[in-house]
Amino acid sequence: MPVERETPAPRGPRRIRVVGAAGSGKTHLARESAAILGVPRLELDAVFWAEDWTLRDVAEAREQVQEFLAAHPDGWVIDGNWRSRLDGMLEPGSPGGADVTVWSRVRRTHRGAGVRPAVGAGRGAGVAQRTDRDAVTLTEAGPALTTLGVVPLIARIDLRGRRLSARELRAVVPRAELDVEAATSAVEPILADVRERGGAALRDYAERFDGVRPEHVRVPAQELERALASLDPALRDALTTSAARVRQGHEAQLPPARTTRIAPGAVVRQRWVPVRRVGLYVPGGLALYPSSVVMNVVAAQVAGVEALAVASPPQKENGGLPDPGVLAACALLGVDEVYAVGGAQAIAMFAYGATGSEDVDGEVLCEPVDVVTGPGNVYVAAAKRAVRGVVGIDAEAGPTEIAILADAGADPDHVAADLVSQAEHDPNAAAVLVTDSPELADAVDDALEARVSATKHSERVRAALGGPQSAVVLVDDLESGLDVVDAYAAEHLEIQTIDAAERAERVHNAGAVFVGPYSPVSLGDYLAGSNHVLPTGGCAHFASGLGVMSFLKSVQVIEYTREALAEVTPALSVLADAEDLPAHGEAARART
């Protein structure tokens, strides 16, 4: 049985009038609004114009409108202007009038034959339209209506009464509409260009994507020192504390070397060897992340990596250098190889290296690395996928995700606060609540309304919560909820249930699990001692978060005596002959 994405019963305005200039998109906005609200829609053009585009009698038209209002007192959407002919009958405050009037303000430029559309098709129909790039676009009604309080901030998926297989659950859990395969086709020319032209390509892409052409692609040492010297003391203390706690947590990850004596004279040793050189990516889009410097650098340092290079996008307001906080964090941790390069071009530089194009670059701007790590947008994730095999990567760490498994005892304000905390990263961020309590879901809706209105990045949060990647998922019980979160495989999973610790032990798929009411995801972002670079987009089904193991290779060392080899040579020869590889057996017999 297909599972439909549902929107809870709307609260707030239910009678909405949409007005705007011809071609402003009011017909589309009204159609989408009516669909979201589940109410009927009336287009006034179809009321006041007859089929032959002659005006109807005003009294007859008003009667049609009155009949529509009387038939649908609980809610409707009406689009069209016609104010002078309505005599105030739809105005807010009038009997049966609108709860709210919405202005569709999309500016359009029209071109084409200007063919008059059919009545009811919308006055902008019949001509080719282009929405100005800087216009306020309302191609989806959801965000506009959410702002008005017409519909909840976040949709619901009701799985109660349904037993779905793992395959079906993976298909129904909310996901961001991000196509890494499509992004790969966009980044492949960038990867090839950087590989071919090196520093010149890096400067060109910085100018194109970041709006600045850096003089120094590699950040001069004095700029790192200057950034550290000017760092706010409170932020410096916080970064120092974060680094110390992350270092402590990661030192516990170091695996011991082991020696196994298979038989007398037969020894196999397990060595853990760090890679020699790594490229660490620190994003710099809507938010800036000195904390990501800590997470990347400390894990590599604890692993014993000899050479660390950091790349972060150039900032126009910082003269083509990365964010000062990022530079200061690098200096604080002793990293002196830092590049003002962002996006897919940074991944290309790390994977292939880059020749210099200016005197300040030298002949070689950047040597290739062995492993690339760090989070980023879909294009960074696509670039990492494309170069995997040339270099190692940690995982495809894209836009952030939070899933919360909660029961009726969870604090709805805590849940709402945690959903908002991750939604503020990016309009593509995912926020998912899985619960067996409709009462909690309703309370979280209420708490979200208050928190989103008050938060600094309200517009960004609304977009994230209202996107297809976010939802409240209702389940029959917490056992079903565990199945859902395992299918979702969240980057961050919070367990806010009465038996949180026990349930956390039963989770198979998650980047990191946060247990109980006092372990919010934001703790893991900065100071828990764990790492915040985690797999997203379902990759936690098979991938782990960034850690010491991301930078270590397992090397087996085999050492046998003549007697130990002689003991197994007969069996070795049998196996070699069975596989028609007789020289294998001959190599052993030659020694015995």
C-alpha positions in Angstrom: 0.0 0.0 0.0 1.5 3.4 -0.9 2.2 5.7 2.0 1.2 9.3 1.5 3.0 12.3 3.0 0.3 14.0 5.0 -0.1 17.5 6.3 -1.9 17.8 9.7 -5.2 19.6 10.0 -4.3 23.2 9.4 -4.7 25.8 12.1 -4.9 29.6 11.7 -6.5 31.2 8.7 -8.8 29.0 6.6 -10.4 31.6 4.3 -7.7 33.1 2.1 -7.9 35.6 -0.6 -5.0 35.9 -3.1 -4.5 39.1 -5.0 -1.8 40.5 -7.3 -1.0 42.0 -10.7 -1.6 40.1 -13.9 1.1 37.4 -14.3 2.2 37.7 -10.7 1.6 34.0 -10.0 -1.6 34.4 -7.9 -3.4 31.6 -9.7 -0.5 29.2 -9.0 -0.2 30.4 -5.5 -4.0 30.0 -4.9 -4.0 26.5 -6.5 -1.1 25.3 -4.3 -2.6 26.9 -1.2 -6.0 25.2 -1.7 -4.2 21.9 -2.2 -2.2 22.3 1.0 -5.3 23.3 3.0 -7.6 20.8 1.5 -10.3 23.5 0.7 -12.1 24.5 -2.5 -10.8 27.3 -4.7 -12.7 29.9 -6.6 -11.1 32.0 -9.4 -12.8 35.3 -9.7 -11.9 35.7 -13.4 -14.1 32.8 -14.2 -16.9 34.5 -12.2 -16.8 38.0 -13.6 -15.9 37.1 -17.2 -18.2 35.0 -19.5 -16.9 32.4 -21.8 -16.7 34.9 -24.7 -14.7 37.3 -22.5 -17.6 39.7 -22.0 -18.3 40.9 -18.5 -21.1 39.2 -16.6 -23.8 41.2 -14.8 -22.3 42.3 -11.5 -25.3 41.1 -9.5 -25.2 37.7 -11.1 -21.4 37.4 -10.4 -21.8 38.5 -6.8 -24.5 35.9 -6.3 -22.2 33.2 -7.5 -19.6 34.4 -5.0 -22.1 34.5 -2.2 -23.3 30.9 -3.0 -19.7 29.7 -2.9 -19.1 31.4 0.5 -22.3 29.9 1.9 -21.4 26.4 0.6 -17.9 26.5 2.2 -18.0 28.3 5.5 -15.1 26.3 7.0 -12.5 27.3 4.5 -11.7 28.4 0.9 -9.1 30.1 -1.3 -10.3 32.8 -3.7 -7.9 34.4 -6.2 -8.4 37.5 -8.3 -8.7 41.2 -7.7 -12.1 42.7 -8.7 -12.3 44.7 -5.6 -14.5 47.4 -7.0 -17.1 44.9 -8.1 -17.1 42.9 -4.9 -18.3 45.9 -2.7 -16.2 44.7 0.2 -17.8 41.2 0.5 -14.4 39.3 0.7 -12.6 41.8 2.9 -11.2 40.6 6.3 -13.7 41.5 9.0 -16.7 41.3 6.7 -19.3 38.6 7.4 -17.9 35.4 5.8 -15.0 37.3 4.5 -11.4 36.3 4.2 -9.3 35.6 7.3 -6.3 37.0 5.5 -5.4 38.6 2.1 -2.2 37.4 0.5 -0.4 39.5 -2.1 1.4 37.5 -4.8 4.3 39.8 -5.6 6.3 37.8 -8.2 7.6 40.1 -10.8 7.6 38.7 -14.3 8.6 39.9 -17.8 6.3 38.6 -20.5 7.2 37.9 -24.1 5.4 36.0 -26.8 2.4 36.4 -29.0 0.1 37.5 -26.1 -2.6 35.0 -27.0 -5.6 35.5 -24.8 -6.0 32.4 -22.5 -9.2 30.5 -21.8 -11.3 31.9 -19.0 -10.1 30.4 -15.8 -6.6 29.7 -17.0 -5.1 32.6 -15.2 -4.4 36.0 -16.9 -0.7 35.2 -17.2 -1.4 32.1 -19.3 -0.9 32.1 -23.1 2.4 34.0 -22.9 5.9 32.7 -22.3 7.0 33.9 -18.9 10.4 34.3 -17.2 10.6 35.0 -13.5 13.2 37.7 -12.7 16.1 36.2 -10.9 15.8 38.7 -8.0 12.0 38.4 -7.7 10.3 37.1 -4.6 9.2 33.8 -6.1 6.3 31.8 -4.6 6.4 28.8 -6.8 5.5 26.8 -3.8 2.7 28.0 -1.5 4.0 26.1 1.6 6.5 28.6 2.9 4.2 31.5 2.4 1.4 29.8 4.2 3.6 28.6 7.0 4.7 32.1 7.6 1.1 33.1 8.0 0.5 30.2 10.4 -2.0 28.6 8.0 -0.3 25.2 8.1 2.2 23.7 10.5 5.9 24.2 9.8 6.5 20.5 9.2 4.5 17.8 7.5 3.5 14.4 8.9 3.8 10.9 7.6 1.4 8.5 9.3 2.6 4.9 9.4 0.2 3.7 12.0 -1.5 0.5 11.2 1.0 -0.3 8.5 3.8 -2.9 8.6 6.4 -2.0 6.1 9.4 -4.0 5.0 12.9 -2.4 5.2 12.8 -1.7 1.5 9.4 0.1 1.8 10.6 2.1 4.9 13.6 3.3 3.0 11.3 4.5 0.2 9.0 6.4 2.5 11.3 8.1 5.0 11.8 11.8 4.1 14.8 12.6 2.1 16.3 15.8 0.6 15.8 16.1 -3.1 19.5 16.1 -3.8 20.8 14.3 -6.8 24.5 13.5 -6.3 24.6 11.8 -9.7 23.4 14.9 -11.4 25.8 17.0 -9.4 28.6 14.7 -10.5 28.1 15.7 -14.1 28.4 19.3 -13.1 31.6 18.8 -11.1 33.5 16.5 -13.5 34.5 19.4 -15.8 35.8 21.3 -12.7 37.8 18.3 -11.6 39.4 18.0 -15.1 40.1 21.7 -15.3 41.8 21.9 -12.0 43.8 18.8 -12.8 44.9 20.4 -16.1 45.4 24.1 -15.2 46.1 24.0 -11.5 46.3 27.4 -9.8 44.8 29.3 -12.7 41.7 27.2 -12.6 41.4 27.6 -8.9 41.5 31.4 -9.2 39.0 31.3 -12.0 36.5 29.2 -10.0 37.0 31.4 -6.9 36.1 34.4 -8.9 33.1 32.6 -10.4 31.7 31.0 -7.3 33.0 33.1 -4.4 33.0 36.5 -6.1 36.7 37.1 -5.4 40.0 36.3 -7.1 42.5 35.5 -4.3 46.0 36.8 -4.7 47.3 34.0 -2.5 45.7 30.6 -3.0 47.9 29.3 -0.2 47.3 31.4 2.8 50.5 33.2 3.9 51.9 32.2 7.3 51.6 35.8 8.6 47.8 35.8 7.8 47.4 32.7 10.0 49.3 34.4 12.8 47.3 37.6 12.4 44.0 35.7 12.6 45.0 33.9 15.8 46.3 37.1 17.4 43.0 38.9 16.7 40.8 35.9 17.7 38.2 36.8 20.5 39.6 35.3 23.7 36.3 33.6 24.6 36.2 31.9 21.2 39.9 30.9 21.6 39.2 29.4 25.0 36.1 27.5 23.5 38.1 26.1 20.6 40.9 25.1 22.9 38.4 23.3 25.2 36.8 21.6 22.2 40.1 20.5 20.8 41.2 19.0 24.1 37.9 17.1 24.5 37.9 15.8 20.9 41.6 14.8 21.3 40.7 12.8 24.5 37.8 11.1 22.7 39.9 10.2 19.7 42.9 8.9 21.6 40.5 6.2 22.9 39.9 5.1 19.3 43.5 4.2 18.6 43.7 0.4 17.9 46.5 -1.6 19.5 49.0 -3.5 17.4 48.6 -7.2 17.8 50.8 -10.3 17.3 49.2 -13.7 16.7 51.2 -16.9 16.8 49.3 -19.2 14.4 51.7 -22.1 15.2 55.3 -22.5 16.4 57.4 -20.3 14.1 54.3 -18.9 12.4 53.6 -15.2 13.3 51.1 -12.7 11.9 51.3 -9.1 13.2 48.6 -6.4 12.7 50.1 -2.9 12.3 48.1 0.3 12.0 49.9 2.8 9.8 48.7 6.4 9.3 48.5 7.8 5.8 51.2 10.3 5.1 49.2 13.3 3.8 45.6 14.3 4.1 43.4 17.1 2.7 40.8 18.4 5.1 37.8 20.4 3.8 36.1 23.0 5.9 32.9 24.5 4.3 32.1 28.2 4.3 28.7 28.8 2.8 25.7 30.0 4.8 27.6 29.3 8.0 31.3 29.3 8.9 32.8 26.4 10.7 36.0 26.8 12.8 34.7 23.8 14.7 35.1 21.6 11.6 38.8 22.5 11.7 39.0 21.0 15.1 37.1 17.8 14.1 39.2 17.2 11.0 42.6 18.2 12.3 42.5 16.6 15.7 41.4 13.2 14.4 44.3 13.3 11.8 46.8 14.4 14.4 45.8 11.7 16.9 46.2 9.1 14.0 49.7 10.3 13.5 49.4 11.8 10.0 52.6 13.7 9.1 51.2 16.3 6.7 47.9 18.1 6.9 46.4 20.6 4.4 43.2 22.5 5.0 41.0 24.1 2.3 38.2 26.5 2.9 36.4 28.9 0.5 37.8 32.4 0.0 35.6 35.2 1.5 35.2 38.4 -0.4 34.8 40.4 2.8 38.1 38.9 4.0 40.1 39.9 1.0 40.0 36.5 -0.7 41.2 34.6 2.4 39.1 32.1 4.2 37.0 33.0 7.3 39.3 34.5 10.0 37.9 32.0 12.6 38.9 29.1 10.3 42.4 30.5 9.9 42.7 31.1 13.6 41.6 27.5 14.4 44.2 26.2 12.0 47.0 28.3 13.6 45.8 27.3 17.1 46.2 23.6 16.1 49.6 24.1 14.4 48.4 23.7 10.8 50.4 26.0 8.4 49.2 24.6 5.0 45.9 26.3 4.4 44.3 27.1 1.0 41.7 29.6 0.0 39.8 27.1 -2.2 36.2 25.9 -1.9 33.8 23.5 -3.4 34.5 20.7 -5.9 37.7 22.6 -7.0 39.2 22.1 -3.5 38.5 18.3 -3.7 40.2 18.3 -7.1 43.2 20.1 -5.8 43.7 17.6 -3.0 43.1 14.6 -5.2 45.4 15.6 -8.2 47.6 18.3 -6.7 47.9 21.7 -8.5 50.7 23.4 -10.4 51.3 27.1 -9.7 50.1 29.8 -12.0 51.5 32.9 -10.3 55.0 33.7 -8.9 53.6 33.5 -5.4 52.5 29.9 -6.0 55.8 28.4 -6.9 56.1 25.6 -9.4 53.9 23.3 -7.3 51.1 25.0 -5.5 49.7 21.9 -3.8 50.9 18.3 -3.6 48.3 15.5 -3.9 47.0 13.9 -0.7 46.2 10.3 0.2 42.8 10.9 1.9 40.2 13.7 1.7 37.8 14.3 4.5 35.3 16.9 5.6 31.6 17.9 5.1 30.2 20.1 2.3 27.3 20.6 0.0 26.0 18.2 -2.7 28.8 19.3 -5.1 31.5 18.6 -2.6 29.9 15.2 -1.9 29.7 14.6 -5.7 33.4 15.6 -6.1 34.4 13.2 -3.3 32.5 10.4 -5.0 34.2 11.1 -8.3 37.8 11.0 -6.9 37.3 8.0 -4.7 39.8 5.5 -5.9 42.3 8.2 -6.7 42.3 9.1 -3.0 40.4 7.7 0.0 37.5 9.6 1.4 35.7 9.6 4.7 32.1 9.6 3.5 29.7 11.7 1.5 28.9 14.2 4.3 26.3 16.5 2.7 23.6 18.7 4.2 23.0 17.9 7.9 20.3 15.7 9.3 18.7 15.1 12.7 16.3 12.3 13.6 14.7 12.1 17.0 13.0 9.0 18.4 10.7 10.2 21.2 7.8 9.0 23.3 5.1 10.8 25.2 7.5 11.6 28.0 9.8 13.7 25.9 9.9 17.4 26.5 8.4 19.0 23.3 10.4 22.2 23.7 13.6 20.2 23.9 12.6 18.3 20.7 11.6 21.5 18.9 14.9 23.2 20.0 16.9 20.3 18.6 15.0 20.2 15.3 15.6 24.0 14.9 19.3 23.7 15.8 20.0 21.5 12.8 17.5 23.2 10.4 19.4 26.5 10.8 22.4 25.1 9.0 20.9 25.0 5.5 17.5 25.1 3.7 18.3 21.6 2.6 18.9 20.4 6.2 16.7 17.5 7.3 14.7 17.4 10.6 12.7 14.3 11.4 10.7 13.3 14.5 9.6 9.7 14.9 7.1 9.2 17.7 4.2 7.0 18.8 2.6 9.9 20.5 0.3 12.2 18.5 0.0 14.4 21.5 3.8 15.0 21.5 3.7 15.7 17.8 1.0 18.4 18.4 3.0 19.9 21.2 6.2 19.9 19.1 4.2 21.8 16.4 3.3 24.4 18.9 6.8 24.7 20.3 8.2 25.0 16.7 6.0 27.9 15.9 7.4 29.8 18.9 11.0 28.9 18.4 11.1 29.4 14.6 9.6 32.8 14.9 12.2 33.8 17.5 15.3 32.3 16.0 17.9 34.4 14.1 17.8 32.4 10.9 14.0 32.0 10.8 13.6 32.0 7.0 16.3 29.3 6.6 14.7 27.2 9.3 11.2 27.5 7.8 12.6 26.3 4.4 14.3 23.3 6.0 11.4 22.2 8.1 8.9 22.7 5.2 11.0 20.8 2.7 10.5 17.2 1.6 13.4 16.1 3.7 11.7 16.9 7.0 8.6 15.4 8.6 7.0 14.1 11.8 6.6 10.3 11.4 3.8 8.7 13.5 4.2 5.0 14.4 2.2 2.5 16.4 4.9 1.9 19.0 8.6 2.5 19.7 9.6 -0.9 18.2 8.2 0.4 14.9 10.0 3.6 15.5 13.3 1.8 15.8 12.6 0.2 12.4 12.0 3.7 10.9 15.1 5.3 12.3 17.2 2.3 11.2 15.8 2.6 7.7 16.5 6.4 7.8 20.1 6.0 9.0 20.4 9.5 10.2 23.6 11.5 10.5 22.5 12.5 14.1 20.0 10.3 16.0 18.6 11.4 19.3 16.8 8.9 21.6 14.4 10.7 23.9 12.4 7.8 25.4 12.0 6.4 28.9 14.5 3.6 28.2 16.8 5.7 26.0 20.1 3.9 26.8 18.7 0.4 26.1 17.1 1.5 22.8 20.3 3.3 21.7 22.2 0.0 22.0 19.8 -1.6 19.5 20.3 1.1 16.8 22.2 -0.3 13.8 22.3 2.7 11.4 23.3 6.2 12.6 26.3 8.4 12.3 26.1 9.2 16.0 23.5 8.5 18.7 22.6 11.0 21.4 21.1 9.4 24.4 18.6 11.0 26.8 17.3 14.5 27.4 20.7 16.1 28.2 22.6 15.0 25.1 21.5 17.3 22.3 23.1 17.1 18.9 24.7 20.6 19.4 26.8 19.1 22.2 28.3 16.7 19.6 28.8 19.6 17.2 31.3 21.2 19.6 32.2 19.7 22.9 31.0 16.1 23.4 34.4 14.7 22.5 33.0 12.9 19.5 33.3 14.0 15.9 30.7 16.0 14.0 31.8 15.0 10.5 29.3 12.2 9.9 27.7 10.3 7.0 24.4 11.7 5.6 21.8 10.8 3.0 21.5 7.2 4.3 25.2 6.5 4.0 25.2 5.5 7.7 23.9 2.1 6.5 27.5 1.3 5.5 29.8 4.2 6.5 31.1 5.6 9.8 31.7 9.1 11.1 35.2 10.7 10.8 37.6 9.4 13.4 41.1 8.1 13.9 40.3 5.0 11.7 39.7 7.3 8.7 43.4 8.0 8.6 44.8 4.6 9.4 45.6 1.6 7.2 45.8 -1.9 8.5 49.0 -3.7 7.4 49.5 -7.4 8.1 53.1 -8.5 8.6 53.7 -12.3 8.0 56.8 -14.0 9.3 57.3 -17.8 9.1 60.4 -19.9 9.9 61.5 -22.7 7.5 60.0 -25.3 9.7 56.6 -23.5 9.9 56.5 -23.1 6.1 57.4 -26.8 5.6 54.5 -27.9 7.9 51.9 -26.2 5.7 53.5 -26.7 2.2 51.6 -29.9 1.4 48.2 -28.3 2.1 49.4 -25.1 0.2 50.3 -27.2 -2.8 46.9 -28.9 -2.8 45.1 -25.6 -2.8 47.4 -24.2 -5.5 46.8 -27.2 -7.8 43.0 -27.0 -7.2 43.1 -23.4 -8.5 45.4 -24.4 -11.4 48.2 -22.2 -10.0 51.0 -24.7 -9.7 53.7 -22.1 -9.5 52.3 -21.1 -6.1 53.1 -24.5 -4.7 56.4 -24.6 -6.4 57.4 -21.3 -4.7 56.8 -22.9 -1.3 58.4 -26.2 -2.1 61.6 -24.5 -3.4 62.2 -23.3 0.2 61.7 -26.7 1.9 
